[in-house]
Amino acid sequence: MIPATISAAYYRGGKSFEVQKKPLLPPKIGEVAVKIAYCGICGTDMHVFHGNMDKRVGFNRIIGHEMSGVVTANGDENSGLAPGKKVVVRPLVHCGSCPACDAGYEHICHNLKFLGLDTDGALQEIWNVPAYTLHELPDSLRLDHAALIEPVAVACHDVRLSQLRDGEHAVVIGGGPIGLLVAIAAREAGGNVVVSEVNPHRLEVARSLGFDAVNPAECDLASEINDRTDGSGAEVVFEVSGTQSGVDAMTSVAAARGRIVMVAIHAKKPQIDLFQFFWRELRLIGARVYEPEDYAMAIELTANGSDAAERLITDIVPLADVQSAFEALDSEPTAMKCLVKVGIE
């Protein structure tokens, strides 16, 4: 039986969420209703929690976009998604008429809307979304693991844009959840990966996933990378730390004509050593969100990477405890990825 109301977590500002009931609306034409199983909490969600995005999201927003779920109703007869299908959402709505969309770059649409920030998101029991944002999952993929697909798609996009080739050296600066997923995607592409991270717990997680991991607070990172690359440096560097020290490191460890991918969103404009770009003919690559092919790759990686998923998911909490989940992530340095269990699998 379809319920008349569902539970949802509303951001109220001041580091506060309120779980309350809301009417359940049927999907509109072109939409699909998805029963949410799990929703991950990401760095952007933490920015919302800290009040850094209040002007954008307001104080009556249901956030969340790293999700997995099951189709319950379909308002798009051409979607091919029958009730019961496991799905994830690629949470981007493009305008279709701006220069970026005309050029085929809909993921960086000039008028892009991000579901779960600019509209209500996945921290509700049933979420109505545009049918074209959905990707079907294999039946064998666990829904808790599937909630990692959105950040895995970010990593796949970053690595694809880097043009990392088999056998090249890659340095990932920052070993948080996205950094480690970038490292996994880079290794899958054939890269020889080193992870740079200052948090001891994250270093341990990186090593448990089979990565060579170093603490730049305890060594000269450039010297360490030179030792591992016969003095040449890394052909590809991913800046995932969002820190000035990470930006300083990215140019110091790059090889001649190395490619640097800027993954992190920096709260303040960082200072960049442009001399190194001139001296070594470096290239700086911006990477934002993902494209459909990145989701296809992410689904495959996640389906084949259950061990990594188990290691990265450190907490699962019910929707009723969403407030405590955000508070714990804010204060717990050993947490990696927390999932909110929104509904029944």
C-alpha positions in Angstrom: 0.0 0.0 0.0 1.3 3.5 -0.9 1.5 5.7 2.2 -0.1 9.1 2.3 2.9 10.7 4.0 6.6 9.9 4.3 9.4 10.9 6.6 12.0 13.4 5.5 14.9 15.2 7.1 14.8 19.0 6.7 17.8 21.3 7.1 16.8 24.1 9.4 20.0 26.1 9.7 22.3 26.4 12.7 23.6 22.8 12.3 20.1 21.5 12.8 18.0 18.9 11.0 14.4 18.1 11.8 12.8 14.8 10.7 9.1 15.2 10.1 6.2 13.9 7.9 5.4 15.3 4.5 2.7 14.5 1.9 3.7 11.9 -0.6 3.1 13.3 -4.1 2.9 11.0 -7.2 5.6 11.4 -9.8 4.9 13.9 -12.5 5.1 13.1 -16.2 8.8 12.4 -17.0 9.5 11.5 -13.3 10.1 8.3 -11.5 9.4 7.7 -7.8 12.3 6.0 -6.0 12.1 4.4 -2.6 15.4 5.4 -0.9 17.4 2.7 0.7 20.5 4.5 1.7 21.9 8.1 1.5 25.5 8.9 2.1 26.7 12.1 3.8 29.4 13.9 1.8 31.6 16.9 2.2 29.2 19.2 0.4 26.4 18.1 2.9 28.8 18.9 5.7 29.2 22.4 4.2 25.4 22.7 4.4 25.5 21.5 8.0 28.1 24.2 8.8 25.8 26.9 7.3 28.2 27.7 4.5 25.5 27.2 1.8 22.5 28.8 3.6 21.9 31.3 0.8 21.7 28.5 -1.7 19.7 25.9 0.2 17.6 28.0 2.6 16.2 26.5 5.8 13.5 24.1 4.5 15.6 21.9 2.3 15.8 18.1 2.1 19.4 17.5 1.1 21.3 14.4 0.1 22.3 13.0 -3.3 24.6 10.0 -2.7 21.9 7.4 -2.7 20.6 4.0 -3.7 17.0 2.9 -4.0 14.2 1.0 -5.7 11.7 2.2 -8.3 8.2 2.4 -6.8 6.2 4.3 -9.5 6.8 5.6 -12.9 5.5 8.7 -14.6 7.7 8.2 -17.7 6.4 5.3 -19.7 9.5 5.3 -21.9 12.0 5.0 -19.1 12.0 1.2 -19.1 12.3 1.2 -15.3 9.6 -1.0 -13.8 8.8 -1.0 -10.1 11.3 -3.1 -8.2 14.4 -2.1 -10.3 17.4 -1.1 -8.2 18.7 2.4 -9.2 20.9 5.3 -8.4 20.4 9.0 -9.3 22.9 11.1 -11.3 21.7 14.3 -9.5 22.2 16.8 -12.3 19.4 18.8 -14.2 20.7 20.8 -17.2 18.9 23.5 -19.1 19.6 22.1 -22.6 20.0 25.5 -24.2 23.1 27.2 -22.9 26.5 27.1 -24.7 27.8 24.3 -22.5 24.7 22.1 -23.2 24.9 23.0 -26.9 28.5 21.8 -26.9 27.6 18.5 -25.3 28.9 19.4 -21.8 25.6 19.2 -20.0 27.3 18.3 -16.7 28.7 21.8 -16.6 25.6 23.5 -17.8 25.6 27.3 -17.2 22.2 26.9 -15.4 22.9 23.5 -13.8 20.7 22.5 -10.9 22.1 20.0 -8.4 19.4 17.7 -6.9 19.6 17.6 -3.2 21.0 21.2 -3.0 19.0 23.3 -5.4 16.0 21.0 -5.1 14.9 18.5 -2.4 17.1 15.4 -2.2 17.4 11.9 -1.0 17.0 12.2 2.8 13.3 11.3 2.4 11.6 7.9 2.1 10.4 8.4 -1.5 12.1 10.8 -3.9 10.6 11.8 -7.3 13.3 12.5 -9.8 13.6 13.1 -13.6 13.7 9.7 -15.3 16.8 10.6 -17.3 18.8 11.0 -14.1 18.4 7.3 -13.2 20.9 4.5 -13.7 19.8 0.9 -13.3 21.9 -1.4 -11.1 22.7 -5.1 -11.4 20.5 -7.2 -9.1 23.6 -8.6 -7.4 24.8 -5.2 -6.2 24.0 -4.5 -2.5 22.1 -1.2 -1.9 24.4 -0.1 0.9 27.4 -0.4 -1.4 25.5 1.2 -4.3 25.2 4.4 -2.2 28.9 4.9 -3.0 28.3 5.1 -6.7 27.9 8.9 -6.9 31.3 9.6 -5.3 32.9 6.8 -7.3 31.6 8.5 -10.4 33.3 11.7 -9.3 36.6 9.7 -9.1 36.0 8.0 -12.4 35.5 11.4 -14.1 38.6 12.8 -12.5 40.8 9.9 -13.6 39.3 9.9 -17.1 40.0 13.6 -17.6 43.6 13.1 -16.3 44.2 10.7 -19.3 46.2 8.5 -16.9 47.9 5.8 -18.9 48.9 2.3 -17.8 52.2 2.3 -15.9 52.2 6.0 -15.2 52.8 7.3 -11.7 50.0 9.1 -9.9 49.9 11.0 -6.6 46.6 11.6 -4.8 47.0 14.4 -2.3 44.3 13.9 0.4 43.2 10.5 1.6 39.6 11.2 2.6 36.7 9.2 1.0 37.0 11.0 -2.4 40.7 10.8 -2.4 40.7 7.1 -1.8 38.1 6.5 -4.4 40.3 8.5 -6.9 43.2 6.3 -5.9 41.1 3.2 -6.5 40.0 4.5 -10.0 43.5 5.5 -10.8 44.8 2.0 -9.9 42.1 0.4 -12.0 43.3 2.5 -14.9 46.8 1.1 -14.5 48.5 3.8 -12.5 51.2 3.3 -9.9 49.5 5.3 -7.1 50.8 7.0 -4.0 48.4 8.6 -1.5 49.5 11.6 0.6 47.6 12.1 3.8 48.3 13.6 7.3 45.5 11.8 9.2 46.9 8.6 10.7 43.6 6.7 10.5 43.2 7.6 6.9 46.7 6.5 6.2 45.9 3.2 7.8 42.8 2.8 5.6 44.8 3.7 2.5 47.4 1.0 3.3 44.7 -1.5 4.1 43.4 -1.0 0.6 46.8 -1.8 -0.8 48.2 1.7 -1.5 51.6 3.1 -0.8 50.7 6.0 1.5 52.9 8.6 3.0 52.5 11.4 5.6 53.8 14.7 4.2 54.0 16.1 7.8 56.7 13.5 8.5 58.8 13.7 5.3 59.6 15.8 2.3 56.9 14.7 -0.1 58.7 15.7 -3.3 61.8 13.7 -2.3 59.6 10.7 -1.5 57.9 10.8 -4.9 61.3 11.3 -6.6 62.6 8.2 -4.9 59.6 6.2 -6.2 59.9 7.6 -9.8 63.7 7.6 -10.4 63.7 11.3 -10.0 61.1 12.1 -12.7 58.1 13.0 -10.5 54.5 11.9 -11.1 52.9 12.1 -14.5 49.5 12.7 -12.9 48.6 14.5 -9.6 45.2 14.8 -8.1 44.7 17.6 -5.5 41.9 16.3 -3.2 42.9 17.9 0.1 41.4 21.4 -0.4 44.3 22.9 1.5 47.1 25.4 0.6 49.7 22.8 1.5 48.1 20.4 -0.9 48.3 23.0 -3.7 51.9 23.7 -2.8 52.6 20.0 -3.0 50.9 19.4 -6.3 53.4 21.4 -8.3 56.4 20.1 -6.4 55.7 16.4 -7.1 54.6 16.7 -10.8 56.8 15.4 -13.6 57.8 17.5 -16.6 54.6 18.1 -18.6 52.7 16.5 -15.8 48.9 16.7 -15.5 47.4 18.1 -12.3 43.7 17.5 -11.7 42.0 19.9 -9.3 39.4 17.8 -7.6 38.9 19.6 -4.3 36.7 22.7 -3.8 38.7 25.3 -2.0 37.0 27.5 0.5 39.5 30.3 -0.3 41.3 31.1 -3.5 44.7 29.2 -3.1 48.0 30.6 -4.2 49.4 28.5 -7.1 53.1 28.4 -8.0 52.8 29.4 -11.7 56.5 29.4 -12.1 56.4 25.6 -11.9 53.8 25.5 -14.6 56.1 27.5 -16.8 59.3 25.7 -15.8 58.0 22.2 -16.3 55.2 22.9 -18.8 52.6 21.5 -16.4 48.9 21.3 -17.2 46.1 22.1 -14.8 42.8 20.3 -15.4 39.5 21.3 -13.7 37.1 18.4 -13.0 33.5 18.9 -11.9 31.0 16.2 -11.1 30.5 13.5 -13.8 29.0 12.4 -17.1 26.8 9.4 -17.9 29.8 7.3 -18.9 31.4 7.9 -15.5 28.3 6.5 -13.8 28.5 3.4 -16.0 32.2 2.9 -15.0 31.4 3.6 -11.3 28.6 1.0 -11.3 31.1 -1.6 -12.6 33.8 -0.6 -10.2 31.5 -0.7 -7.2 30.0 -4.0 -8.2 33.5 -5.5 -8.3 34.8 -3.7 -5.3 32.9 -5.0 -2.3 36.1 -5.1 -0.1 36.7 -1.4 -0.6 33.1 -0.6 0.0 33.2 -2.4 3.3 36.3 -0.6 4.4 35.0 2.9 3.4 31.6 2.6 5.0 32.2 3.2 8.7 28.7 4.0 10.0 25.1 3.3 9.1 22.4 5.1 11.0 18.6 5.3 10.7 16.9 8.5 9.3 15.7 9.3 12.8 19.3 9.8 13.9 20.4 12.0 11.0 21.2 14.9 13.4 23.6 12.7 15.5 25.2 11.4 12.3 26.2 14.9 11.1 27.4 15.8 14.6 29.5 12.6 14.8 31.1 13.3 11.3 31.9 16.8 12.5 33.8 15.6 15.5 35.1 12.1 14.7 38.5 12.1 12.8 38.3 8.3 12.1 35.0 8.4 10.2 35.1 7.8 6.5 31.7 7.3 4.9 28.5 7.5 6.9 25.3 6.2 5.3 21.8 7.1 6.5 19.4 4.1 6.2 16.3 5.9 4.9 14.1 3.0 4.1 13.8 -0.8 3.9 15.8 -2.6 1.3 
